[in-house]
Amino acid sequence: MNEPASRRLWWSWHVWPALLDAVAILVVGSLRAAPPGAERFSDKTLHGIAFGIFAWLAARAIRFSRPAWPISRVLIAGFLASSALGGGLELWQGLLPYRDSEFLDFVADAIGAAIVMLLTGAVRQLLRSRAPAP
């Protein structure tokens, strides 16, 4: 099936950021030491931020690929994608001899994803309620 060029272009702007962010999370999560400057923030805060951003990017990609889905389903899917990535990262880190797998890191991942998805839904609802009627 041939996609129109405009759809392929939009695919790249909507889907690739989520895929690249997932790869970046996995790479950084596989390093022996935290990146420079990371010590200024708590580990759990960094987890929440990273997986909140990924949840938003995943929801954006899902919204593009499944436009008929209601926004609530898209936000839940973004949360689940982010939580699955967080769980997978913790399992992966458990296999690395120089990393530790922590359940509380996974909890921080899920909390960050949930907060961003709830804020995204609230902002969307607020913007829809302020839009002029057609």
Backbone hydrogen bonds, N-H to C=O, Kabsch-Sander energy under -0.5 kcal/mol:
donor,donor_aa,acceptor,acceptor_aa,energy
3,E,1,M,-0.5
8,R,4,P,-1.8
9,L,5,A,-2.2
10,W,6,S,-2.3
11,W,7,R,-2.5
12,S,8,R,-1.9
13,W,9,L,-1.6
14,H,10,W,-2.0
15,V,11,W,-3.0
16,W,11,W,-0.9
18,A,15,V,-0.6
19,L,15,V,-1.8
20,L,16,W,-3.1
21,D,17,P,-2.2
22,A,18,A,-2.2
23,V,19,L,-2.1
24,A,20,L,-2.5
25,I,21,D,-2.6
26,L,22,A,-2.3
27,V,23,V,-2.6
28,V,24,A,-2.8
29,G,25,I,-2.4
30,S,26,L,-0.5
30,S,27,V,-1.2
31,L,28,V,-1.1
38,A,35,P,-1.9
40,R,37,G,-1.4
41,F,38,A,-1.6
46,L,42,S,-2.2
47,H,43,D,-2.1
48,G,44,K,-2.6
49,I,45,T,-2.5
50,A,46,L,-2.7
51,F,47,H,-2.5
52,G,48,G,-1.7
53,I,49,I,-2.5
54,F,50,A,-2.0
55,A,51,F,-2.0
56,W,52,G,-2.0
57,L,53,I,-2.5
58,A,54,F,-3.1
59,A,55,A,-2.6
60,R,56,W,-2.2
61,A,57,L,-2.2
62,I,58,A,-2.8
63,R,59,A,-2.8
64,F,60,R,-1.7
65,S,61,A,-2.3
66,R,62,I,-2.3
69,W,66,R,-1.6
73,R,70,P,-0.6
74,V,70,P,-1.9
75,L,71,I,-2.7
76,I,72,S,-2.1
77,A,73,R,-2.4
78,G,74,V,-2.4
79,F,75,L,-2.2
80,L,76,I,-2.8
81,A,77,A,-2.7
82,S,78,G,-2.2
83,S,79,F,-2.7
84,A,80,L,-2.5
85,L,81,A,-2.2
86,G,82,S,-2.5
87,G,83,S,-2.7
88,G,84,A,-2.7
89,L,85,L,-2.5
90,E,86,G,-2.1
91,L,87,G,-2.2
92,W,88,G,-2.6
93,Q,89,L,-2.9
94,G,90,E,-1.6
95,L,91,L,-0.7
95,L,92,W,-1.2
96,L,92,W,-0.7
96,L,93,Q,-0.6
99,R,96,L,-1.3
102,E,100,D,-0.6
106,F,102,E,-1.3
107,V,103,F,-2.2
108,A,104,L,-2.3
109,D,105,D,-2.3
110,A,106,F,-2.5
111,I,107,V,-2.6
112,G,108,A,-2.5
113,A,109,D,-2.3
114,A,110,A,-2.6
115,I,111,I,-2.7
116,V,112,G,-2.1
117,M,113,A,-2.4
118,L,114,A,-2.7
119,L,115,I,-2.6
120,T,116,V,-2.6
121,G,117,M,-2.4
122,A,118,L,-2.4
123,V,119,L,-2.8
124,R,120,T,-2.4
125,Q,121,G,-2.3
126,L,122,A,-2.6
127,L,123,V,-2.7
128,R,124,R,-2.3
129,S,125,Q,-2.1
130,R,126,L,-1.3
131,A,127,L,-0.8
